[in-house]
């Protein structure tokens, strides 16, 4: 079969590139570069096509950066293979890229790819013992502006692992929220609908905000916190500002949206005359169904007083789960303490005593006590050097931590703790 020719890529060749892509992927060989990258390089970088009449029967696409060139895509229609078309396209592409002063031209191929004659014919050498690493950037350039306007950010990737203890809560959030959102295709296969909105409730200082951030970190989605107190000063009013904020959020491909102390804008409606905030509650009730219509987003609302929330907010269809975040158990307290005790003295501190003495403490209480103990130990070392033994550990001791625990006023009273257990029984939805 003859009569083919090679020429530069034209914009109207895109349909032909798509057909070649579909033919390649139909063989279950997934190219290293994605379709969007290939199409972008066709238009912005370097590309040649093989033509038979008006039909695109092959394409070679490349890009150059400094002295390094990469082959982004090379494909020949199945019925035209073994005729030297691939070799000829590589030669033409290399010629187009030559003005960049390339010192190296490279190609990455899937392990299953067996049609490599074109590369070998052009003098490419197979490099052994190489590993290919790839990482997706969570926010693309076009989403950065909207994210910046919202005051959102991409959080560090290790926040999930950094949540000390709280194993039961982490496991529940991992199973109910993270897994379906991170693996939507697999979830769909099993008939699982990824969650769109959840409420985290519990006493103050138990880590609800920390968990919301950790979920965003675990998913590698941007984290956008909505502050009703800041929106209240908007000329459009709180309800209008809330509506506009969620319209901006809809421009993001993915996002974890967090509203802390949501009871401030979604308290029980009623009373005569109606509260000015009732219009805000009504607006939020309208926003949530619209928010749920689009994939790739999760609304996390946190509250210390779930009993104060408007009953309409917690109905099925608005929030998928209502999850309690309570005080840490002994294992969780041990993990939290371990995160605050300096490594040089960790071997000399009796963690068992700290765990026992801090029963009923929230994570925030433990953090306060740990920092107080460190501060006291530092001051003792600086200002009471004559009372410090030479062989004393260079940091806080068990007694410093116990003294700080005794001086800490717990955030959660026994009454609040008892009410929290009642709320779990009455309102939790797991």
Number of C-alpha atoms within 10 A of each C-alpha: 6 7 7 16 16 19 14 17 20 12 8 8 18 15 12 18 24 14 14 21 22 12 16 18 11 10 9 10 14 16 18 14 13 12 16 9 11 25 18 12 17 26 14 11 14 21 30 25 29 25 19 15 10 9 13 23 25 27 30 29 26 26 20 18 9 9 12 14 21 16 22 25 26 26 22 24 17 12 9 16 14 13 13 13 24 27 20 18 27 23 17 19 24 22 10 15 19 14 8 13 12 15 10 10 16 14 16 14 18 10 8 9 12 8 13 13 14 19 18 12 15 14 9 14 11 13 6 6 5 7 5 6 5 6 5 7 9 14 18 11 9 11 15 15 13 16 21 11 11 17 12 19 17 17 17 13 15 11 17 20 12 13 18 20 22 23 15 13 15 20 12 13 18 17 11 16 21 19 16 18 22 17 11 16 13 13 15 12 9 9 9 12 13 23 20 25 24 21 25 23 27 26 23 20 21 24 22 25 20 14 21 26 26 23 24 27 21 20 20 21 27 25 25 22 21 20 14 19 11 10 17 15 11 13 9 13 12 21 22 16 19 21 17 13 15 18 14 13 22 17 14 20 17 22 26 25 23 24 21 20 19 23 20 18 22 23 21 19 18 10 7 5 6 10 13 9 17 18 17 23 24 16 18 18 16 13 16 18 15 12 19 18 10 13 15 19 24 26 22 26 24 25 23 20 20 26 17 15 19 19 13 14 19 19 10 10 13 19 21 20 22 21 21 25 24 24 23 25 17 18 13 19 27 20 19 24 23 17 17 16 22 16 11 11 14 18 10 13 18 14 19 11 14 21 22 12 14 23 16 21 25 24 24 16 19 26 16 16 26 25 16 20 23 20 15 16 18 15 11 16 17 10 10 11 11 10 9 14 9 9 6 9 12 14 21 27 20 18 14 19 29 20 15 20 23 12 11 16 13 18 17 21 13 11 8 15 16 11 16 24 14 12 17 19 10 10 15 18 16 12
